[in-house]
Amino acid sequence: MKQVETFLVNSFVLEGAGGNPAGVVLNAEHLTRAEKLQIAQVVGFSETAFVTRDKEVDFELTFYTTTEEVDFCGHATLAAFSVMFEQGMINAGQYVQRTKAGILEVHIDTNGQVVMQQRLPDFLGSFSYQVISPLIGLDDDVLASTCLPIEIVTTGLADMIVPVPSGYLDKVTLNDELMSAFCKKHNLVGAHVFELNGSKSTYTASCRNFAPLFGIPEESATGSASGALACYLAKHIYSDSNTTIDYLFEQGRAMKCASEISATIKLDNGQVSEVRVGGYAKVFDKQEVALET
């Protein structure tokens, strides 16, 4: 039996608590795709990251859910670089990772915060309030009252960004079967539902993320979707041509697992020229996964 050490990490923790769990396997060069999937299934989290050395950049990261490989995962990237920093494999500074979503930079502060570059956004179309209403259990006139579009945005993974009025986020009731079928039909990972917060709040928006097609009924912190949401907000709410916008999001409140995610968007001539998402992670355990050789 081959034993593989897997770090269990909470990403985007808030004051050391909450966050979204991910598995991390270091020095994964010897693992096959089938073995990676098996490890991800044993660990049982929404994603597990596998880190290997790369000949051209610093590291290559691959990401597996319990059902398949995905191109990118924000919270698992955060987990992986936090583990490498904690284990002394890397120091504070700038690194470059290869993912199936592209070659992306990662910066680690001396305090352990990890800030990840994401792909520039693609806006892939929109849906009517009437179509989305039965998927999330809110009336279409409630959705329409936001006067904001329901739009597909990707900075690595395609998510449907769904605005709801203030006070309605916790009232969302997902129809797993309808959402899974809808996401499969439209090649989406899931839905990122948000409500904007007032000026008195620390947070720009409160969020919930649903990806039942990939075995994730709800996720407590989603890095890729947070980058997509930041780009969406920059497009529809902030109109300055040349500026840098900092956002702070909370997620996981409905799961009683509050998480905090920062996002920074740089605009040049009204177009997004840089997307970065950051946060903190905390290792909470290790797991030895036995593989048949």
C-alpha positions in Angstrom: 0.0 0.0 0.0 1.2 3.5 -0.9 0.6 6.0 1.9 0.1 9.6 0.8 0.2 12.5 3.4 -2.6 15.0 2.8 -2.8 18.3 4.7 -6.3 19.3 5.7 -6.7 23.1 5.5 -9.3 25.7 6.1 -9.0 28.5 3.5 -10.3 32.1 3.8 -10.5 31.8 7.6 -11.9 34.7 9.6 -9.7 35.4 12.7 -8.5 31.8 12.5 -12.0 30.2 12.3 -14.5 29.2 9.6 -13.2 29.0 6.1 -13.6 26.3 3.4 -11.7 23.0 3.8 -9.4 21.8 1.1 -6.9 18.9 0.9 -3.3 19.5 -0.1 -0.8 17.0 -1.3 2.8 18.1 -1.8 5.4 16.5 -4.0 2.7 14.8 -6.1 4.9 14.0 -9.1 4.5 10.3 -8.5 0.7 10.2 -8.5 -1.5 9.3 -11.5 -4.7 11.0 -12.3 -6.7 8.0 -11.0 -4.8 8.1 -7.7 -5.4 11.9 -7.4 -9.1 11.3 -7.8 -9.0 8.5 -5.3 -7.3 10.7 -2.7 -9.8 13.5 -3.3 -12.6 11.1 -2.8 -11.2 9.8 0.4 -10.5 13.3 1.8 -14.1 14.2 0.8 -13.7 18.0 0.5 -15.0 20.0 -2.4 -11.4 20.2 -3.8 -8.0 18.8 -3.2 -4.9 20.4 -4.6 -1.8 18.5 -5.8 1.5 20.3 -6.0 4.4 19.4 -8.3 7.6 21.2 -9.3 7.6 22.7 -12.8 10.5 23.1 -15.2 9.4 26.6 -16.5 7.6 28.1 -13.5 7.7 27.5 -9.8 4.9 24.9 -9.3 2.2 23.2 -11.2 -1.1 22.7 -9.3 -3.9 20.4 -10.3 -7.3 20.3 -8.6 -9.7 17.4 -8.1 -13.3 17.4 -6.7 -14.7 14.1 -5.5 -16.0 13.5 -9.1 -13.4 14.9 -11.5 -10.5 17.3 -12.2 -11.3 21.0 -12.5 -9.2 23.7 -14.2 -8.8 25.9 -11.1 -9.8 26.3 -7.5 -9.1 29.5 -5.6 -9.5 28.2 -2.0 -7.4 25.1 -2.7 -4.6 27.3 -4.3 -4.7 29.4 -1.1 -4.5 26.2 1.0 -1.6 24.8 -1.0 0.6 27.9 -0.9 -0.2 28.4 2.8 1.0 24.8 3.5 4.2 25.3 1.5 4.9 28.5 3.4 4.2 26.9 6.8 6.3 23.8 5.9 9.3 26.0 5.0 9.2 25.0 1.3 8.9 28.6 0.3 9.4 32.1 1.9 7.3 35.2 1.6 7.5 36.6 -1.9 6.2 36.2 -5.5 5.7 32.8 -7.2 4.2 31.5 -10.4 1.9 28.5 -10.7 0.8 26.6 -13.8 -2.8 25.6 -13.8 -5.2 24.5 -16.5 -6.7 27.9 -16.3 -3.4 29.5 -17.2 0.0 30.7 -15.7 -0.9 32.7 -12.6 1.1 34.6 -10.0 0.8 34.1 -6.3 2.1 36.4 -3.6 2.7 35.5 0.0 3.1 38.2 2.7 5.3 37.8 5.7 2.1 37.4 7.8 1.0 34.4 5.8 -1.7 36.1 3.7 -1.8 34.6 0.2 -2.9 36.8 -2.8 -3.7 34.9 -6.0 -3.8 36.3 -9.5 -6.7 35.1 -11.6 -7.4 35.2 -15.3 -8.9 38.3 -16.8 -12.7 38.0 -16.9 -14.9 36.7 -19.7 -18.5 37.7 -19.6 -20.4 34.9 -21.3 -24.0 36.0 -21.4 -27.0 36.5 -19.1 -30.2 34.9 -18.1 -33.7 36.3 -17.3 -35.0 36.5 -13.8 -37.9 34.2 -14.7 -35.5 31.5 -15.7 -33.4 31.6 -12.6 -36.2 32.1 -10.1 -37.2 28.5 -9.7 -33.6 27.4 -9.3 -33.0 29.5 -6.1 -36.5 29.7 -4.7 -37.1 33.5 -5.0 -39.8 35.2 -7.1 -38.6 36.7 -10.3 -40.0 40.1 -9.3 -37.7 40.0 -6.2 -34.7 39.3 -8.4 -35.8 42.0 -10.8 -35.9 44.6 -8.0 -32.0 44.6 -7.9 -32.0 46.2 -11.4 -28.8 44.2 -11.9 -28.3 41.4 -14.5 -27.8 37.7 -13.8 -24.6 37.1 -15.7 -22.1 34.3 -16.4 -18.6 35.5 -15.5 -15.3 33.5 -15.5 -11.9 34.3 -14.1 -10.9 30.6 -14.4 -14.2 28.8 -13.8 -17.6 29.8 -15.2 -20.0 30.9 -12.5 -23.5 32.5 -12.7 -23.4 35.7 -10.7 -26.9 36.2 -9.2 -27.7 39.5 -7.3 -30.5 39.4 -4.7 -32.0 42.3 -2.7 -30.7 43.1 0.8 -32.2 40.7 3.3 -32.9 37.9 0.8 -29.6 36.0 0.7 -30.5 33.8 3.7 -33.9 33.1 2.1 -32.4 31.4 -1.0 -33.6 27.8 -1.2 -31.7 25.8 -3.8 -33.4 23.3 -6.0 -30.4 20.9 -6.4 -31.9 18.9 -9.3 -32.9 21.9 -11.4 -29.6 23.7 -10.7 -27.5 20.7 -11.6 -29.4 20.2 -14.9 -29.1 23.9 -15.7 -25.4 24.1 -15.0 -24.7 21.0 -17.1 -26.7 22.4 -20.0 -24.9 25.8 -19.9 -21.4 24.5 -18.9 -21.4 26.3 -15.6 -19.8 25.3 -12.3 -22.6 26.8 -10.2 -24.3 29.9 -8.9 -22.7 32.7 -6.8 -25.5 34.5 -5.2 -24.8 37.8 -3.4 -26.4 40.8 -1.7 -24.8 44.2 -1.5 -24.1 45.6 2.0 -24.5 49.2 3.1 -21.7 51.7 3.8 -21.7 50.9 7.5 -20.8 47.2 6.8 -17.2 46.0 6.7 -18.1 43.9 3.7 -18.9 45.0 0.2 -21.2 42.0 -0.2 -22.4 38.8 1.5 -22.3 35.7 -0.7 -23.5 32.1 -1.0 -22.1 29.6 -3.6 -23.9 26.5 -4.9 -22.4 23.9 -7.2 -24.5 20.7 -6.8 -23.4 19.4 -10.2 -19.9 18.9 -8.7 -21.2 17.4 -5.5 -21.1 20.8 -3.6 -24.6 21.6 -2.2 -23.1 24.8 -0.8 -19.6 26.1 -0.3 -18.4 28.4 2.6 -15.7 30.2 0.6 -15.1 30.3 -3.1 -12.0 32.1 -4.4 -12.6 31.8 -8.2 -16.2 33.0 -7.9 -15.1 35.9 -5.7 -12.8 37.1 -8.5 -15.7 36.8 -10.9 -18.0 38.8 -8.6 -15.4 41.5 -8.2 -15.2 41.9 -12.0 -19.0 41.9 -12.2 -19.2 44.7 -9.6 -16.5 46.7 -11.4 -18.5 46.4 -14.7 -22.0 47.2 -13.4 -21.5 49.4 -10.4 -18.1 51.1 -10.6 -17.6 53.2 -13.7 -14.2 55.0 -13.3 -11.9 54.3 -16.3 -8.6 54.1 -14.4 -8.6 52.9 -10.8 -7.9 50.1 -8.4 -10.9 48.8 -6.4 -10.6 46.8 -3.2 -13.5 44.6 -2.2 -14.1 42.5 0.9 -16.6 39.6 0.8 -18.1 37.4 3.5 -19.4 33.9 2.7 -20.6 30.8 4.6 -22.8 32.7 7.1 -25.8 30.5 6.3 -23.6 27.4 7.0 -22.4 28.9 10.3 -18.9 28.8 8.9 -18.1 32.5 8.2 -15.3 33.2 5.8 -13.6 36.4 4.6 -12.3 36.9 1.1 -10.5 40.0 -0.3 -10.5 40.9 -4.0 -8.7 43.7 -5.9 -9.6 44.8 -9.4 -7.5 47.1 -11.5 -9.2 49.1 -14.3 -7.4 50.6 -17.3 -9.5 52.6 -19.7 -12.6 51.0 -18.2 -11.4 47.5 -18.8 -10.3 45.0 -16.1 -6.5 44.6 -16.4 -5.8 42.7 -13.2 -7.7 40.4 -10.8 -6.4 39.3 -7.5 -8.0 37.4 -4.6 -6.6 36.9 -1.2 -7.0 35.5 2.3 -5.6 33.4 5.1 -5.6 29.7 5.6 -5.0 27.4 8.6 -4.0 23.7 8.7 -6.2 21.8 11.1 -5.1 18.2 10.5 -3.3 15.7 8.4 -4.6 12.5 6.9 -2.7 9.5 5.6 -4.5 8.1 2.5 -3.7 4.5 1.5 -3.5 3.7 -2.2 -3.3 0.3 -3.7 0.0 0.0 -5.7 
